Every structure is written in structure tokens, then in C-alpha cells.
Amino acid sequence: MAITQDIVYHGNCHCGRYCFQVSAPNITSAISCTCSLCTKKGYLWLVPAEGSFTVVRDEGCLTEYRTSTLADKFCNYCGSGVVGKHLSGSLQGQFLINIRTLREPYVNPFKLESTTSAFESKDEARVRGSFPRQSMETTANHLFSCNCGDVRAEFVGSVEAEELKEDNCSKCVRTAYIGIYPSKDAVRMYGRDRVFEYLTGGKFTGATYCKTCGVHVFSNIYGPPISVFDKLPAEKKERALAVYHKNMSIQPLNVRAMNDLDLDAIRSLIKREDEGTEGYNLDLP
């Protein structure tokens, strides 16, 4: 019988303030959980063998948030959910690693979809607040919230009528982000003061995360300084400004944060870009 050699996987939150390595057989499957927190964060779990997990870098950035089902640890700088421990259900007491945070070798979550096993687990409600009654003006509304209820949004429209996008770039893959991009006029926001924001690259878009539970509900659009268009020829400037103003008028929302999400029902509507994490590098010591 051939002996299967374990692979050393290197993983980290997106900003690299928390890094680890784990030895495991070639990862070809994952575990998901139906509790509200795992659903909103899109976790794909790996249960490592005892003694196979090693912390390589820890700058004290992990915040723990607990429900009756899960003790979840996420980076309070970049929002990545990294590790957890289930407190109930068939995985009770198990230490878990979010496969989405593995960097090298990269494990494409799109390839794991058909081999992911889910188990039923329902946690107690953690929503502290409720949506104002006056905002419930139409049955077409969709409600979004983090797990603890500090950050909430109401979309007056139909998610199915919007363009749904998902990609597996280094940042989006870690938050399992599925985006819709309605106009700001169609969205009512609550709890903007209860998030931390993570900006990368040109810092034209900021992903926000609940300070308490770490769920990503919405993003902020800043765009480049409008002065960058001044150097363009008149015709190109007009077209570029039209795109700029359109982008500045949208309010991105994370579909995974939608209350009562039925992902299977909308999966066929999601447009995917399977470009992976090429070009993503960390300057590690």
C-alpha cells in the first residue's frame, strides 16, 4: 500500500498579521455548517490532525466572537475569518481551519463545491436590534445583517434582478464575498459607526466588517480623485466621468449577509470569475 505524503499548507489572514502552517493530505473536500455565522461568512472547514497546526506569526489581531454553535476568530484589521471551534453539533470540540485562508498551495474553493459536506447546526439568535418598522414598505425588501445585528441594511428591490458577482481573488475568497451593486437610493443602512474598514491597492473601495462579529455586510466606494480625469482628452474624459459617477452612486452589499439566504436558489444567477490569487504576495519576515 502506498503511503500518502502530507502537504504543508501555508495560510494567513489577508493582511498577514496572522500566519500559520498545517500539514494535511491533499485537500480535495471541505466541511460547511448551516449555522447563521458560518453561512454569513461562507466558511469551508478543515479539521486538522492533532499536532499538525503551527502558528508562524501572531500580532495579536484575532478577535473572538461566540455563538452557541461556534467560537470564531477573525482578524480585526482585514476581516479574514481564520480559525474556530465548534461548541455543539457533530463537530463539537473540534478545532477548525478556514480553507479559504490557505495561500500556498492555494486551494480553490470553486473546485471544492461538489465535494463539500454540510451538517445541520442552528445557533441561537444573536441579533440585538430589529429593523425599524417604518422601513418595511414593500414585500420586495431584502434584509441584510451581521450575526450580532449591529450592522444592518435593507434593500428595497429584488436581489434576483441584480447582477450577482463572485470571484476568488485573494481578498474576496477569504470573505466568500458575493456582491450585488444597487444604487444608494435603494439601500437603507444602519450601524455604519459599528464597523472597521479594510482598504487595499488604490484604496478606491473599502470592505467593512462588524467590529463585534466580523461579518462583512457592505463596502464603501471612494473611487479615484476626480482630478485624475483632468488630463484626459475631452471625449475620453466625458465617458470616464460617466462611469465614475455611476460607480460612486452604488452601494455594494454582500449577498451572504442576507437574512434567510437560500444560496442554492440563486446559485445559477451568480457570475463567477475564476482568476484565483495570482499576484498576491506577502512580505513575511
Summary of the structure (lengths in Angstrom):
residues: 285
radius of gyration: 19.8
end to end distance: 40.1
largest distance: 71.1
contacts: 866
relative contact order: 0.16
helix: 23%
strand: 34%
